[in-house]
Amino acid sequence: MHFYIAVLLLGIAGVLCTGAIQAHAFAFDLPANKHRCFVEEVPTDMDMRVAYAALPGYAQFLDVTVTGPDETLVFSANAQDRGEFHEFIVDGGDYTICFHSRLAQGAKLSDGMKRTISVDIRVGAEINDYAELATKEKLRPIEVELRVLEDTVRSIHSEYLYFKEKEAEMRNANEAMTFKVTLFTGFIIVIFVLFSAWELRHLKSYFRKKRLID
């Protein structure tokens, strides 16, 4: 019976994780004296972890920065070939991760100078190492699945609240823009009516002077 429950929980957790867990692992080449940035949208009240590692490169230093939605610097590392940023995100939004390959002073830039950088970005429940957690807390398989399910549901809830708030902001912005357009249109119509009335009055005055009308 426990086996079937565990399988059921695993299936549910897998389906939920598909929409709730964000994990991006990739690698790229960064030429010397160049920089490259990536943007990750992180919902409010979620953990975010960025781990990176760079292969050796002659006379090249790697600088890394992470900035928040308001462009506030939340992490920086200079001349470190590997590192990790892990934080509980209170203010959700777009987080920008930038990598800059800095050439050592006195070194000459030549063609082909580059570094291969591996990046692993994880948001939400994907950060947790459940195998380590099971060993540390001596959890049974079904207890591990319940923990996965609990963390995944929490991630889904946080993501739902975040996007609901974003939707409300966009709707308010839409309504404000619609009101401004309506107001501007009304203003243009009033100006047009006033101008037409003035032009009609001017023409009547002109025709009277020419004695074309009474």
For each residue, the residues with C-beta under 8 A, 3 or more apart:
1: 4 5
2: 5 6 142
3: 6 7
4: 1 7 8
5: 1 2 8 9 142
6: 2 3 9 10 141 142 145
7: 3 4 10 11
8: 4 5 11 12
9: 5 6 12 13 142 145 146 148 149
10: 6 7 13 14 145
11: 7 8 14 15
12: 8 9 15 16 149
13: 9 10 16 17 145 148 149 152
14: 10 11 17 18
15: 11 12 18
16: 12 13 19 20 149 152 153 156
17: 13 14 20 21 125 126 148 152
18: 14 15 21
19: 16 156 159
20: 16 17 124 125 152 155 156 159
21: 17 18 123 124 125 126 152 155
22: 40 121 122 123 124 126
23: 120 121 122 123 126
24: 40 119 120 121 122
25: 118 119 120 121
26: 118 119
27: 116 117 118 119
28: 36 116 117 119
29: 114 115 116 117
30: 34 35 36 54 62 99 101 114 115 116 117
31: 34 101 113 114
32: 57 59 60 101 103 109 113 114 115
33: 101 102 103 109
34: 30 31 100 101
35: 30 98 99 100 101
36: 28 30 98 99
37: 96 97 98 99
38: 96 97 98 119 121
39: 94 95 96 97
40: 22 24 48 50 94 95 97 121 123
41: 92 93 94 95
42: 46 48 89 92 93 94 95 123
43: 46 89 92 123 158 159 161 162 163
44: 89 90 91 92 158 161 162 165
45: 88 89 90 92 158 161 162
46: 42 43 88 89 92 123 124 155 158 159
47: 86 87 88 89 123 124 127
48: 40 42 85 86 87 88 89 95 121 122 123 127
49: 84 85 86 120 121 122 123 127
50: 40 66 75 84 85 86 97 119 120 121 122
51: 82 83 84 85 119 120
52: 64 82 83 84 99 117 118 119 120
53: 81 82 117 118
54: 30 57 62 81 82 115 116 117 118
55: 115 116 117
56: 81 115
57: 32 54 60 101 113 114 115
58: 107 113
59: 32 103 104 107 113
60: 32 57 101 102 103 104 113 115
61: 78 79 101 102 103 104
62: 30 54 79 80 81 99 100 101 102 115 117
63: 76 77 78 79 99 100 102
64: 52 75 76 77 80 83 85 97 98 99 100
65: 73 75 76 77 97 98 100
66: 50 73 74 75 76 85 95 96 97 98
67: 71 72 73 74 95 96 98
68: 71 72 74 91 93 95
69: 91 92 93 94 95
70: 91 93
71: 67 68
72: 67 68
73: 65 66 67 76
74: 66 67 68 85 87 95
75: 50 64 65 66 85 87
76: 63 64 65 66 73
77: 63 64 65 80 83
78: 61 63
79: 61 62 63 102
80: 62 64 77 83
81: 53 54 56 62
82: 51 52 53 54
83: 51 52 64 77 80
84: 49 50 51 52
85: 48 49 50 51 64 66 74 75
86: 47 48 49 50 127
87: 47 48 74 75
88: 45 46 47 48
89: 42 43 44 45 46 47 48 92 95
90: 44 45
91: 44 68 69 70
92: 41 42 43 44 45 46 69 89 162
93: 41 42 68 69 70
94: 39 40 41 42 69
95: 39 40 41 42 48 66 67 68 69 74 89
96: 37 38 39 66 67
97: 37 38 39 40 50 64 65 66 119 121
98: 35 36 37 38 64 65 66 67
99: 30 35 36 37 52 62 63 64 117 119
100: 34 35 62 63 64 65
101: 30 31 32 33 34 35 57 60 61 62 114 115
102: 33 60 61 62 63 79
103: 32 33 59 60 61 107 109 113
104: 59 60 61 107
105:
106:
107: 58 59 103 104
108:
109: 32 33 103 113
110: 113
111:
112:
113: 31 32 57 58 59 60 103 109 110
114: 29 30 31 32 57 101
115: 29 30 32 54 55 56 57 60 62 101
116: 27 28 29 30 54 55
117: 27 28 29 30 52 53 54 55 62 99
118: 25 26 27 52 53 54
119: 24 25 26 27 28 38 50 51 52 97 99
120: 23 24 25 49 50 51 52
121: 22 23 24 25 38 40 48 49 50 97
122: 22 23 24 48 49 50 126 127
123: 21 22 23 40 42 43 46 47 48 49 126 127
124: 20 21 22 46 47 127 151 152 155 158 159
125: 17 20 21 128 148 151 152 154 155
126: 17 21 22 23 122 123
127: 47 48 49 86 122 123 124
128: 125 133 151
129: 132 133
130: 133 134 144 147 148
131: 134 135
132: 129 135 136
133: 128 129 130 136 137 139 144 147
134: 130 131 137 138 139 141 143 144
135: 131 132 138
136: 132 133
137: 133 134
138: 134 135
139: 133 134 143 144 147
140: 143 144
141: 6 134 144 145
142: 2 5 6 9 145 146
143: 134 139 140 146 147
144: 130 133 134 139 140 141 147 148
145: 6 9 10 13 141 142 148 149
146: 9 142 143 149 150
147: 130 133 139 143 144 150 151
148: 9 13 17 125 130 144 145 151 152
149: 9 12 13 16 145 146 152 153
150: 146 147 153 154
151: 124 125 128 147 148 154 155
152: 13 16 17 20 21 124 125 148 149 155 156
153: 16 149 150 156 157
154: 125 150 151 157 158
155: 20 21 46 124 125 151 152 158 159
156: 16 19 20 152 153 159 160
157: 153 154 160 161
158: 43 44 45 46 124 154 155 161 162
159: 19 20 43 46 124 155 156 162 163
160: 156 157 163 164
161: 43 44 45 157 158 164 165
162: 43 44 45 92 158 159 165 166
163: 43 159 160 166 167
164: 160 161 167 168
165: 44 161 162 168 169
166: 162 163 169 170
167: 163 164 170 171
168: 164 165 171 172
169: 165 166 172 173
170: 166 167 173 174
171: 167 168 174 175
172: 168 169 175 176
173: 169 170 176 177
174: 170 171 177 178
175: 171 172 178 179
176: 172 173 179 180
177: 173 174 180 181
178: 174 175 181 182
179: 175 176 182 183
180: 176 177 183 184
181: 177 178 184 185
182: 178 179 185 186
183: 179 180 186 187
184: 180 181 187 188
185: 181 182 188 189
186: 182 183 189 190
187: 183 184 190 191
188: 184 185 191 192
189: 185 186 192 193
190: 186 187 193 194
191: 187 188 194 195
192: 188 189 195 196
193: 189 190 196 197
194: 190 191 197 198
195: 191 192 198 199
196: 192 193 199 200
197: 193 194 200 201
198: 194 195 201 202
199: 195 196 202 203
200: 196 197 203 204
201: 197 198 204 205
202: 198 199 205 206
203: 199 200 206 207
204: 200 201 207 208 213
205: 201 202 208 209
206: 202 203 209 210
207: 203 204 210 212 213
208: 204 205 211 212 213 214
209: 205 206
210: 206 207
211: 208
212: 207 208
213: 204 207 208
214: 208
